[in-house]
C-alpha cells in the first residue's frame, strides 16, 4: 500500500471509528468538564458532590439509592456504585443513572452513521437493525476525591454472536489506528480491550497564569453474553488506569451475577 493510499485508508477508518464508538461518547465531554472544573482554582468554595446530611436507614425507601437504580432488568445489570466512588456527573440528556428503551437505543446508534451517505448510510442502519438492540443503560461514577470520572454504558442485544462481532470490529478499528493500548483485564482478556487517548500535554505556565493539566482519557469495551459494555474514563495526572480496569472487571462480574452487590 502506498503512503498516499495508506493515509486515505486511515482517514476513512477514523471517520468510521467516530461513528461506531457512540457507546463510549454519549457523555464523555461532561465527565471531562466535571474533573477539570473540580481541579481548577475557584473564587468561591464549592463542593462537587456534597455528602448527604442524613444517612438512610435500611427501612428507608431511599436506602441504597446512592448505589444506583436496580428497578429494571437492565438497570440491575449496571454495577452498583462501589466503595470509594459516588454517582458522577450527568451524562448529557440522561442524568447520571439512566436507561433508554430498545427503539431509542437503536436510534442513538444509527445517529452515529451521520458520516455515511446514501447507500452506505442505509447499509449501516441495516447493520444496526441486525444487532437486535434490546435497550441501553448508563451510569456515571466519580472517585470520592474527584480525580476520576467514568461512564459505563451497557447495550443489550438479541444475538450473542452479533455482540462478539461488534466487539471484534471495534477492537480492530482501534488496533489499525495504532492507539496506545490500555490495561488488560486478565480474567477477561479474551472479551475485553482498553485503549488510551492521546498523551496529555504537560501544563505550561505563563507569568502568574497557571494552566490546568490536560486530562488522560481511556476507553474500555467488553462483552458478556448478549451484553456489550463500554467504559469511558477521564482522569487528572497521575491517571489511575488500574482503577478503570478494576471498574470494568467488577462490572463484568456483576453481569455474571446481577443479584450480588460487588
C-alpha positions as CSV (number, residue, x, y, z in Angstrom):
1,X,0.0,0.0,0.0
2,X,1.4,3.4,-1.0
3,X,1.9,6.2,1.6
4,X,-0.9,8.2,0.0
5,X,-3.4,5.3,-0.1
6,X,-2.4,4.3,3.4
7,X,-3.1,7.9,4.7
8,X,-6.5,7.9,2.9
9,X,-7.4,4.5,4.4
10,X,-6.5,5.7,7.9
11,X,-8.6,8.9,7.4
12,X,-11.6,6.8,6.4
13,X,-11.1,4.5,9.3
14,X,-11.1,7.4,11.7
15,X,-14.4,8.6,10.3
16,X,-15.8,5.1,10.7
17,X,-14.4,4.9,14.2
18,X,-16.1,8.1,15.3
19,X,-19.4,6.6,14.2
20,X,-19.1,3.1,15.6
21,X,-18.0,4.3,19.0
22,X,-21.1,6.2,20.0
23,X,-21.5,3.9,23.1
24,X,-18.4,5.5,24.6
25,X,-19.1,9.1,23.6
26,X,-22.6,9.8,24.8
27,X,-21.4,12.0,27.6
28,X,-17.7,11.9,27.6
29,X,-17.3,15.7,27.4
30,X,-19.4,16.0,30.6
31,X,-17.0,13.8,32.5
32,X,-14.1,15.7,31.2
33,X,-15.6,19.0,32.3
34,X,-16.5,17.7,35.7
35,X,-13.0,16.7,36.5
36,X,-11.4,19.8,35.0
37,X,-13.7,22.2,36.9
38,X,-13.2,20.3,40.2
39,X,-9.4,20.7,39.9
40,X,-9.5,24.3,38.8
41,X,-9.0,27.3,41.1
42,X,-12.3,28.7,42.3
43,X,-13.1,32.2,43.6
44,X,-15.6,30.8,46.0
45,X,-15.5,27.4,47.7
46,X,-17.9,24.9,46.2
47,X,-18.4,21.1,46.6
48,X,-18.9,19.0,43.5
49,X,-20.7,16.2,45.4
50,X,-22.0,17.2,48.8
51,X,-22.2,14.5,51.4
52,X,-25.8,13.6,52.5
53,X,-26.8,15.3,55.7
54,X,-28.7,12.2,56.9
55,X,-27.8,8.6,56.4
56,X,-30.7,6.4,55.2
57,X,-31.7,3.5,57.4
58,X,-32.3,0.0,56.0
59,X,-36.0,0.6,56.4
60,X,-35.9,3.9,54.5
61,X,-37.1,3.6,50.8
62,X,-34.2,5.8,49.8
63,X,-31.6,3.4,51.3
64,X,-29.2,2.2,48.7
65,X,-30.3,4.7,46.1
66,X,-26.8,6.3,46.2
67,X,-25.5,3.0,44.7
68,X,-27.7,3.3,41.6
69,X,-31.1,2.2,40.5
70,X,-32.0,-1.5,40.3
71,X,-35.6,-1.3,39.4
72,X,-35.5,-2.8,35.8
73,X,-33.8,-5.9,34.4
74,X,-31.3,-3.6,32.5
75,X,-30.5,-1.3,35.4
76,X,-29.9,-4.4,37.6
77,X,-27.0,-5.3,35.2
78,X,-25.2,-2.0,35.9
79,X,-22.6,-2.1,38.6
80,X,-23.8,-0.6,41.9
81,X,-21.6,2.3,42.9
82,X,-18.6,0.6,44.6
83,X,-16.7,1.7,47.7
84,X,-14.6,4.7,47.1
85,X,-17.0,6.1,44.4
86,X,-20.1,8.2,44.2
87,X,-22.5,8.8,41.4
88,X,-20.8,11.0,38.9
89,X,-21.7,13.9,36.6
90,X,-24.8,13.7,34.4
91,X,-24.5,12.0,31.0
92,X,-25.9,14.8,28.8
93,X,-29.7,14.4,28.5
94,X,-29.8,11.2,30.6
95,X,-28.8,12.1,34.1
96,X,-26.1,10.1,35.9
97,X,-28.2,6.9,36.1
98,X,-30.4,6.5,33.1
99,X,-31.9,4.0,30.7
100,X,-33.4,4.1,27.2
101,X,-35.7,1.5,25.6
102,X,-34.8,-0.6,22.5
103,X,-36.1,1.8,19.8
104,X,-34.4,4.8,21.3
105,X,-31.1,2.9,21.9
106,X,-31.1,1.7,18.2
107,X,-31.9,5.3,17.1
108,X,-28.9,6.6,19.0
109,X,-26.7,4.0,17.5
110,X,-28.0,4.9,14.0
111,X,-27.2,8.6,14.6
112,X,-23.5,7.7,14.7
113,X,-23.8,6.8,11.0
114,X,-24.0,10.5,10.1
115,X,-20.6,10.3,8.5
116,X,-22.1,7.9,5.9
117,X,-24.3,9.0,3.0
118,X,-26.7,7.3,0.5
119,X,-26.3,3.6,0.2
120,X,-23.6,3.4,2.8
121,X,-25.9,5.2,5.4
122,X,-28.7,2.8,4.6
123,X,-26.4,-0.2,4.8
124,X,-25.1,1.0,8.2
125,X,-28.6,1.4,9.6
126,X,-29.5,-2.1,8.4
127,X,-26.5,-3.4,10.3
128,X,-27.8,-1.7,13.4
129,X,-31.2,-3.3,12.9
130,X,-29.5,-6.7,12.6
131,X,-27.9,-6.2,16.0
132,X,-31.3,-6.7,17.7
133,X,-30.8,-3.9,20.2
134,X,-32.9,-4.5,23.3
135,X,-32.1,-1.4,25.3
136,X,-29.2,0.7,26.8
137,X,-28.5,1.7,30.3
138,X,-25.8,4.1,31.6
139,X,-24.4,5.2,34.9
140,X,-21.6,7.6,35.8
141,X,-19.1,7.2,38.6
142,X,-16.7,9.5,40.3
143,X,-14.0,8.8,42.8
144,X,-14.6,10.5,46.1
145,X,-11.5,12.6,45.7
146,X,-12.9,13.7,42.3
147,X,-9.8,12.8,40.3
148,X,-11.5,10.3,38.1
149,X,-14.8,10.2,36.2
150,X,-16.1,7.2,34.4
151,X,-19.2,6.4,32.4
152,X,-20.4,2.9,32.0
153,X,-22.8,2.0,29.2
154,X,-24.4,-1.4,28.7
155,X,-26.1,-2.4,25.5
156,X,-28.2,-5.5,25.4
157,X,-28.7,-7.3,22.1
158,X,-30.7,-10.4,21.0
159,X,-27.8,-12.4,19.4
160,X,-24.7,-13.3,21.4
161,X,-22.9,-13.8,18.0
162,X,-23.6,-10.3,17.0
163,X,-22.2,-9.0,20.2
164,X,-19.0,-10.8,19.6
165,X,-18.8,-9.5,16.1
166,X,-19.5,-5.9,17.2
167,X,-16.7,-6.2,19.8
168,X,-14.3,-7.6,17.2
169,X,-15.0,-4.7,14.8
170,X,-14.4,-2.1,17.4
171,X,-11.1,-3.7,18.6
172,X,-9.8,-4.0,15.0
173,X,-10.5,-0.3,14.3
174,X,-8.6,0.8,17.4
175,X,-5.7,-1.5,16.5
176,X,-5.5,-0.3,12.9
177,X,-5.3,3.3,14.2
178,X,-2.4,2.3,16.4
179,X,-3.8,3.8,19.6
180,X,-1.9,3.1,22.8
181,X,-3.1,0.0,24.5
182,X,-4.5,0.4,28.0
183,X,-4.5,-2.0,30.9
184,X,-5.5,-5.7,30.5
185,X,-8.2,-7.4,32.5
186,X,-6.6,-10.8,32.9
187,X,-9.7,-12.7,33.8
188,X,-11.5,-11.2,30.8
189,X,-8.6,-10.9,28.3
190,X,-10.4,-12.7,25.6
191,X,-13.5,-10.5,25.6
192,X,-12.2,-7.0,26.7
193,X,-9.9,-4.3,25.3
194,X,-8.7,-0.9,26.6
195,X,-7.1,1.9,24.7
196,X,-5.7,5.2,25.8
197,X,-6.3,8.6,24.2
198,X,-3.5,10.9,23.2
199,X,-0.9,11.5,25.9
200,X,-1.8,14.8,27.7
201,X,0.5,17.8,27.2
202,X,2.4,18.9,30.2
203,X,0.9,22.1,31.8
204,X,2.6,25.3,30.8
205,X,2.9,28.4,33.0
206,X,3.0,31.9,31.6
207,X,3.8,34.5,34.2
208,X,1.4,34.2,37.1
209,X,-1.1,32.2,35.0
210,X,-1.2,28.5,35.6
211,X,-2.6,26.2,33.0
212,X,-4.9,23.3,34.2
213,X,-3.3,20.0,33.3
214,X,-4.9,18.2,30.4
215,X,-6.7,15.0,31.3
216,X,-6.0,11.5,30.2
217,X,-8.9,9.6,28.6
218,X,-9.3,5.8,28.4
219,X,-11.9,3.7,26.7
220,X,-12.5,0.1,27.5
221,X,-15.1,-2.2,26.0
222,X,-16.1,-5.8,26.6
223,X,-18.9,-8.2,26.3
224,X,-20.5,-10.8,28.5
225,X,-23.2,-13.0,26.9
226,X,-25.6,-10.7,25.0
227,X,-24.4,-7.6,26.7
228,X,-21.8,-5.1,25.4
229,X,-20.1,-2.9,28.0
230,X,-18.3,0.4,27.3
231,X,-16.4,2.3,30.0
232,X,-15.1,5.8,29.1
233,X,-13.0,7.4,31.8
234,X,-11.2,10.7,32.2
235,X,-8.7,11.5,34.9
236,X,-6.2,14.0,36.1
237,X,-2.5,13.1,36.3
238,X,-1.4,10.7,37.6
239,X,-4.1,8.8,35.8
240,X,-5.2,5.6,37.5
241,X,-5.6,3.1,34.7
242,X,-5.8,0.2,37.1
243,X,-8.8,1.8,38.8
244,X,-10.7,1.9,35.4
245,X,-9.7,-1.7,34.6
246,X,-10.9,-2.8,38.1
247,X,-14.2,-1.0,37.5
248,X,-14.7,-2.8,34.2
249,X,-13.8,-6.1,35.8
250,X,-16.3,-5.6,38.6
251,X,-19.0,-4.6,36.0
252,X,-18.4,-7.9,34.1
253,X,-18.6,-9.9,37.2
254,X,-21.8,-8.2,38.2
255,X,-23.4,-9.1,34.8
256,X,-22.5,-12.7,35.5
257,X,-24.1,-12.5,39.0
258,X,-26.5,-9.5,38.9
259,X,-28.1,-10.4,42.2
260,X,-24.9,-9.9,44.1
261,X,-23.7,-6.4,45.1
262,X,-20.0,-6.1,44.3
